[in-house]
Amino acid sequence: MTKGQPLQRAEFLNALNQRSQEIFRKLVERYLDTGVPVGSRQLSRMLDMSLSPASVRNVMADLEELGLIAAPHTSAGRAPTQEGLRFFVDAMLEIGAVDENERTQIARQIEGSAADGKIEALLTEASTLLSGLSHGAGVVLAQKSDLILKHIEFVRLDAVSALVVLVGQEGQVENRVLPLPPGLPASALTQAGNYLANIVVGRTLAEARGELERRRLAQKAELDELTTRLVDQGFATLTDAAATAEPLLIVRGRANLLNETMASEDLDRVRQLFDEIESKRGLIDLLGDAEAGEGVRIFIGSENKLFSLSGSSVILSPYKDANDKVVGVLGVIGPTRLNYARIVPVVDYTAHVVSRLMTRKG
């Protein structure tokens, strides 16, 4: 086998005996803790088994040939490669539970922010909390169409057009111009607005759409043909506005990423990461990919296109509403040497708390 030839993860396990696995595990854990490449002498002192630095060097040479570790720049030590980190996360990472103190802290802070019923305040607190606990950047994405609606109104502009105004629970405002049939009486516009308000207020657009369909037969008895057409046009306009609106994106703790810089190349990496985070469309697309999965997902380095240049990792988990529907995703962005064993359960538990609170609001 040539040096660096890629292997499947199952093949990595077959290629490593117990001693090699233990040395690799210790090397990765030490690197994740310090960010500094690890040498054979240091490793030999860390092992539970008795091995000389020379014996450890031989094993490290095998690990390097497999493509699991490499020597960064001119360092005498070795660090895990991206493939090595992925193998470690998939096959060796031991994830424990969030300790009771942190569980209490997470629940108390997020529940406290939700006391006034503002979903955006809840999600902002979740992002801030994740940033503080991980020492990385906390990120939350919520689809606008899944937010609770607070108000709808038809405002007549002239004889042939009206403005449809939609206000979300968080104060978001969407409006669109709606053409009106010639000679439409003011009473029909008022009736259509009141009818729609009765359907959409306190519901997401998806829920309101279902309620509108449920009332379709009764609607024919309640409204005349002209007003019915206006209701349908108004709701279609609002649905289109929500579909084209950008999701709500919250990022907190960018400054934390600067605390991890230890060399000029680290600073360059963080600058690149800032640029990538500012690429809102790319970040939204990445988080959208995570919404499709179940449970926590981990993207390492170039596994995600957005962060391939900065070599960063992202740990994400979807959260759900009262209907068990995924309505957003939250997580942590940071260097590839994140403390995965600690951060993965924190992200998972935070998503659980947010989902529980979203369920209450439903």
GUPABA-851332 format. One line per field, with one value per residue (C-alpha): residue in one letter; x, y, z; residue number from 1. Coordinates in Angstrom, 3 decimals, decimal comma. Each point is the difference from the previous one (the first is absolute). Layout:
# residues N
residu = [a;...] .
px = [X;...] .
py = [Y;...] .
pz = [Z;...] .
num = [NUM;...] .
//
This chain:
# residues 362
residu = [m;t;k;g;q;p;l;q;r;a;e;f;l;n;a;l;n;q;r;s;q;e;i;f;r;k;l;v;e;r;y;l;d;t;g;v;p;v;g;s;r;q;l;s;r;m;l;d;m;s;l;s;p;a;s;v;r;n;v;m;a;d;l;e;e;l;g;l;i;a;a;p;h;t;s;a;g;r;a;p;t;q;e;g;l;r;f;f;v;d;a;m;l;e;i;g;a;v;d;e;n;e;r;t;q;i;a;r;q;i;e;g;s;a;a;d;g;k;i;e;a;l;l;t;e;a;s;t;l;l;s;g;l;s;h;g;a;g;v;v;l;a;q;k;s;d;l;i;l;k;h;i;e;f;v;r;l;d;a;v;s;a;l;v;v;l;v;g;q;e;g;q;v;e;n;r;v;l;p;l;p;p;g;l;p;a;s;a;l;t;q;a;g;n;y;l;a;n;i;v;v;g;r;t;l;a;e;a;r;g;e;l;e;r;r;r;l;a;q;k;a;e;l;d;e;l;t;t;r;l;v;d;q;g;f;a;t;l;t;d;a;a;a;t;a;e;p;l;l;i;v;r;g;r;a;n;l;l;n;e;t;m;a;s;e;d;l;d;r;v;r;q;l;f;d;e;i;e;s;k;r;g;l;i;d;l;l;g;d;a;e;a;g;e;g;v;r;i;f;i;g;s;e;n;k;l;f;s;l;s;g;s;s;v;i;l;s;p;y;k;d;a;n;d;k;v;v;g;v;l;g;v;i;g;p;t;r;l;n;y;a;r;i;v;p;v;v;d;y;t;a;h;v;v;s;r;l;m;t;r;k;g] .
px = [0,000;1,315;0,276;-3,217;-2,156;-3,575;-1,678;-3,582;-0,557;-0,665;3,366;1,669;-1,267;1,235;3,380;0,560;0,784;-0,884;3,348;-0,272;-3,569;1,050;2,904;-2,215;-2,714;2,460;1,573;-3,359;-1,290;3,197;-0,121;-3,661;0,855;3,062;-0,023;3,704;1,472;0,954;3,432;0,922;1,743;-3,040;-2,292;2,101;-0,482;-3,777;-0,661;-1,338;2,303;3,788;1,465;3,243;-0,045;1,620;-2,841;-2,559;1,762;-0,347;-3,748;-0,309;1,741;-2,658;-2,774;1,539;0,180;-3,707;-0,697;-1,330;2,702;2,490;2,797;-1,291;2,629;3,411;-1,296;1,657;-3,352;-3,022;-3,618;-3,098;-0,960;-3,566;-0,532;1,538;-2,371;-2,988;1,096;0,490;-3,433;-1,793;1,786;1,683;-1,716;-1,479;-2,907;-1,333;-3,076;-0,187;0,679;-2,834;1,339;0,218;-3,417;-1,461;1,861;-1,143;-3,627;-0,187;1,556;-2,012;-3,262;0,597;0,417;-3,267;-2,045;-1,348;-1,046;2,507;1,418;2,867;1,096;-0,001;2,112;2,412;0,573;0,628;2,642;1,656;-0,037;1,571;2,716;0,826;0,053;2,021;2,337;-0,937;-2,701;-3,601;-2,356;-3,781;-2,116;-3,810;-2,263;-2,120;-2,998;0,033;-0,275;-3,303;-2,156;-1,330;-1,936;-1,349;-1,689;-1,152;0,790;-1,663;2,409;-2,374;-3,033;1,846;2,669;0,535;2,986;-0,025;1,910;1,255;1,628;1,803;0,104;3,591;-0,974;1,024;-2,046;-0,703;-2,254;-1,057;-2,206;-3,174;-2,096;-3,701;-3,001;-1,579;-2,787;0,916;-1,859;1,971;-2,122;1,299;3,605;-0,710;-1,843;2,835;2,571;-1,979;-0,599;3,692;1,023;-2,227;1,858;3,644;0,479;1,778;0,936;2,908;-0,716;0,062;-2,568;-2,097;0,002;-1,384;-2,666;-0,985;-0,470;-1,986;-2,393;-0,328;-3,562;-1,252;1,671;-2,401;-2,921;1,677;1,442;-1,215;1,955;1,874;1,145;0,950;2,208;1,587;0,740;1,666;2,015;1,069;1,170;1,812;1,797;1,073;1,195;2,099;1,454;1,004;1,507;2,268;0,975;3,434;0,045;0,908;3,741;1,565;3,780;1,562;3,571;2,139;2,570;0,494;1,668;2,786;0,914;1,125;2,570;3,559;1,864;-0,328;-1,484;-2,630;-0,906;-0,291;-2,268;-2,262;-0,198;-1,041;-2,555;-1,484;-0,381;-1,706;-2,412;-0,844;-0,919;-3,556;-1,392;2,687;-0,528;-3,764;0,508;2,296;-2,425;-2,819;1,900;0,195;-3,779;-0,486;1,801;-0,938;2,028;3,399;2,031;3,712;1,674;3,818;2,130;-0,516;-2,938;-2,087;0,686;-0,606;2,772;2,467;2,451;0,158;0,052;-2,717;-2,440;-3,741;-2,116;-3,734;-3,318;-3,551;-2,775;-3,745;-3,378;-3,167;-0,796;3,382;0,999;3,575;-0,197;3,659;3,496;2,511;3,622;3,621;2,656;3,678;3,429;0,295;1,531;-3,292;-0,646;-2,461;-0,624;-1,214;-1,700;-2,036;-2,158;-0,348;-1,330;-2,303;-1,417;-0,441;-1,992;-2,117;-0,741;-0,854;-2,282;-1,774;-0,614;-1,151;-2,437;-1,442;-0,496;-1,772] .
py = [0,000;3,445;2,723;1,913;-2,451;0,506;-2,848;-0,621;0,415;-3,712;-0,657;2,372;-2,110;-3,172;1,592;1,085;-2,392;0,873;1,684;2,148;0,986;1,032;2,107;1,634;0,717;1,592;2,090;1,349;0,685;1,871;2,003;0,928;1,145;2,112;0,657;-0,900;-2,905;-2,934;-1,647;-3,642;0,692;1,824;-2,782;-2,730;1,694;0,271;-3,652;-2,515;-2,608;0,131;0,983;1,758;3,175;-2,010;-2,544;2,806;1,620;-3,232;-0,091;3,686;-0,711;-2,628;2,439;2,608;-2,496;-0,695;3,718;0,351;2,382;2,389;2,397;3,569;2,321;-0,552;-1,388;-3,093;-1,151;-1,389;1,164;-1,818;0,605;0,841;-3,672;-0,939;2,305;-1,412;-3,548;0,979;1,670;-2,903;-2,948;1,072;3,058;-0,695;2,357;0,350;1,718;3,704;0,384;1,084;3,522;0,714;-1,532;2,329;2,996;-0,708;-0,566;2,988;2,507;-1,031;-0,343;3,429;1,583;-1,594;1,486;2,863;-2,362;1,328;-2,849;2,098;0,849;-3,712;-0,852;2,882;-1,212;-3,527;1,324;2,098;-2,928;-2,400;2,548;0,349;-3,729;-0,952;3,030;0,018;1,781;-0,960;-0,085;-0,401;-0,090;0,284;-0,030;3,169;-1,915;-2,040;2,993;0,808;2,625;2,913;2,278;0,239;2,949;1,197;3,686;1,528;1,990;1,083;-1,273;-2,965;-1,017;-0,722;-0,701;-3,329;0,459;-2,977;0,442;-2,876;-0,555;1,284;3,224;-1,084;1,789;-1,330;1,822;-0,389;1,942;-1,847;0,903;0,522;-0,697;3,204;1,313;-2,064;1,493;0,991;-2,415;-2,986;1,031;0,325;-3,334;-1,801;1,498;-1,004;-3,506;-0,552;1,479;-2,528;-2,770;1,104;1,767;-2,285;-2,499;-0,574;0,369;-3,790;-0,373;2,843;-1,645;-3,193;1,943;1,857;-3,303;-1,416;2,949;-0,027;-1,395;2,220;2,975;-0,237;0,514;2,848;2,054;1,085;-0,984;3,298;-0,013;-3,690;0,769;2,869;-2,282;-2,549;2,697;1,530;-3,278;-0,983;3,344;-0,513;-3,530;1,304;2,742;-2,522;-2,369;2,717;1,420;-0,915;-2,196;1,541;-0,512;0,690;-0,238;0,825;-0,226;0,728;1,595;-3,362;-1,312;2,580;-1,394;-3,247;1,610;-1,042;0,949;2,237;-2,850;-0,455;3,682;-0,371;-3,004;1,950;2,907;-2,472;-1,517;3,445;0,511;-3,396;0,764;3,320;-1,987;-0,227;-1,938;-2,674;-0,362;-0,261;-2,725;-1,956;0,246;-0,984;-3,201;-0,766;0,431;-3,061;-2,288;-1,510;0,859;1,681;0,335;0,813;1,593;0,056;2,271;-0,420;-2,385;3,145;2,318;3,182;-0,557;-1,872;2,919;0,753;-3,679;0,422;-2,432;0,371;-1,965;0,323;-1,386;0,682;1,096;-0,599;1,577;-1,315;-2,055;-1,777;1,879;1,238;3,809;0,945;-1,035;1,140;-0,725;1,072;1,134;-0,167;-1,385;-3,679;-0,653;0,611;-1,984;-2,307;-2,222;3,002;2,099;-2,730;-0,783;3,723;0,727;-3,022;0,981;3,647;-1,117;-2,164;2,972;2,299;-2,675;-0,410;3,741;0,188;-2,809;2,032;2,934;-2,264] .
pz = [0,000;-0,889;2,593;0,539;-1,980;1,291;1,867;1,051;3,745;0,476;-1,627;2,442;2,887;-1,659;-0,675;3,608;2,823;3,580;0,624;-3,131;0,870;3,506;-1,274;-2,612;2,580;2,433;-2,754;-1,183;3,511;0,876;-3,216;0,494;3,522;-0,849;-3,743;-0,062;-2,039;2,235;0,048;0,627;3,328;1,339;-1,205;1,610;3,395;-0,525;-0,850;2,483;-1,539;0,218;-3,368;-0,872;-2,108;-2,804;0,036;0,027;-2,963;-1,975;0,664;-0,892;-3,301;-0,744;0,930;-2,281;-2,847;0,479;-0,319;3,552;1,273;-1,573;0,918;-0,346;-1,467;1,639;3,304;1,398;1,372;-1,792;-0,195;-1,263;-3,620;-0,953;-0,872;3,335;1,868;-1,866;0,856;3,649;0,203;-1,704;1,591;3,239;1,451;3,420;0,595;3,514;1,352;0,781;3,724;2,260;0,576;-3,724;-0,637;2,622;-1,441;-3,564;0,966;2,358;-2,414;-3,045;1,920;1,559;-3,415;-1,143;2,833;-2,139;-2,789;-2,543;-2,063;-1,346;3,557;0,827;-3,058;0,609;3,550;-1,291;-2,412;2,729;2,417;-2,511;-0,713;3,679;0,746;-3,086;-0,258;-3,682;-1,984;0,772;-2,971;-0,404;-3,149;0,005;-3,043;-0,099;-1,279;3,212;2,316;1,643;-1,733;2,044;-2,356;-3,539;-1,649;-3,411;-0,563;-3,056;-2,149;-2,771;-1,916;-1,512;2,550;3,690;2,245;1,847;3,270;2,034;3,423;1,736;3,738;0,065;-1,777;-3,519;-2,649;-3,481;-2,460;-3,599;-2,407;-0,975;-3,089;0,733;-2,226;-1,354;2,196;3,079;2,987;3,112;2,046;-2,009;0,669;3,717;0,099;-1,823;2,388;3,090;-1,354;-0,723;3,362;1,741;-1,818;0,089;3,348;2,465;-2,719;-2,351;-3,708;-0,353;2,782;-1,421;-3,418;1,535;1,882;-3,166;-1,833;2,913;-0,128;-3,785;-0,076;2,813;-1,691;-2,933;2,338;1,930;-2,866;-3,392;-3,100;-0,282;3,629;-0,222;-2,986;1,925;2,976;-2,277;-1,782;3,297;1,458;-3,204;0,082;3,613;-0,718;-2,874;2,205;2,662;-2,569;-1,372;3,401;1,331;3,114;3,338;0,619;3,413;0,581;3,380;1,316;-3,041;2,326;1,751;-3,136;0,346;3,418;-1,640;-2,294;0,745;-3,189;-3,031;-2,032;2,722;-0,305;-3,765;0,539;2,363;-2,436;-2,681;2,384;0,678;-3,745;-0,294;2,847;-1,660;-3,123;1,283;-2,952;0,291;3,740;-0,457;-2,622;2,336;2,912;-2,328;-0,820;3,718;0,361;-2,184;2,448;3,338;3,079;0,170;-3,193;-0,133;-3,033;0,113;-2,180;-3,728;0,567;-0,316;-2,913;1,973;2,560;-2,209;-0,223;3,723;0,984;2,629;1,581;0,521;2,495;-0,674;1,196;-1,270;2,349;-0,386;0,655;1,641;-3,108;0,176;-3,154;-0,413;-0,002;0,375;0,948;2,622;0,775;0,321;-2,495;0,914;-0,874;-0,932;3,410;1,781;3,162;-1,764;3,034;1,994;-2,689;-1,744;3,074;0,810;-3,504;0,188;3,398;-1,032;-3,054;2,324;2,299;-2,926;-1,493;3,328;0,258;-3,630;0,810;2,861;-2,344;-2,440] .
num = [1;2;3;4;5;6;7;8;9;10;11;12;13;14;15;16;17;18;19;20;21;22;23;24;25;26;27;28;29;30;31;32;33;34;35;36;37;38;39;40;41;42;43;44;45;46;47;48;49;50;51;52;53;54;55;56;57;58;59;60;61;62;63;64;65;66;67;68;69;70;71;72;73;74;75;76;77;78;79;80;81;82;83;84;85;86;87;88;89;90;91;92;93;94;95;96;97;98;99;100;101;102;103;104;105;106;107;108;109;110;111;112;113;114;115;116;117;118;119;120;121;122;123;124;125;126;127;128;129;130;131;132;133;134;135;136;137;138;139;140;141;142;143;144;145;146;147;148;149;150;151;152;153;154;155;156;157;158;159;160;161;162;163;164;165;166;167;168;169;170;171;172;173;174;175;176;177;178;179;180;181;182;183;184;185;186;187;188;189;190;191;192;193;194;195;196;197;198;199;200;201;202;203;204;205;206;207;208;209;210;211;212;213;214;215;216;217;218;219;220;221;222;223;224;225;226;227;228;229;230;231;232;233;234;235;236;237;238;239;240;241;242;243;244;245;246;247;248;249;250;251;252;253;254;255;256;257;258;259;260;261;262;263;264;265;266;267;268;269;270;271;272;273;274;275;276;277;278;279;280;281;282;283;284;285;286;287;288;289;290;291;292;293;294;295;296;297;298;299;300;301;302;303;304;305;306;307;308;309;310;311;312;313;314;315;316;317;318;319;320;321;322;323;324;325;326;327;328;329;330;331;332;333;334;335;336;337;338;339;340;341;342;343;344;345;346;347;348;349;350;351;352;353;354;355;356;357;358;359;360;361;362] .
//
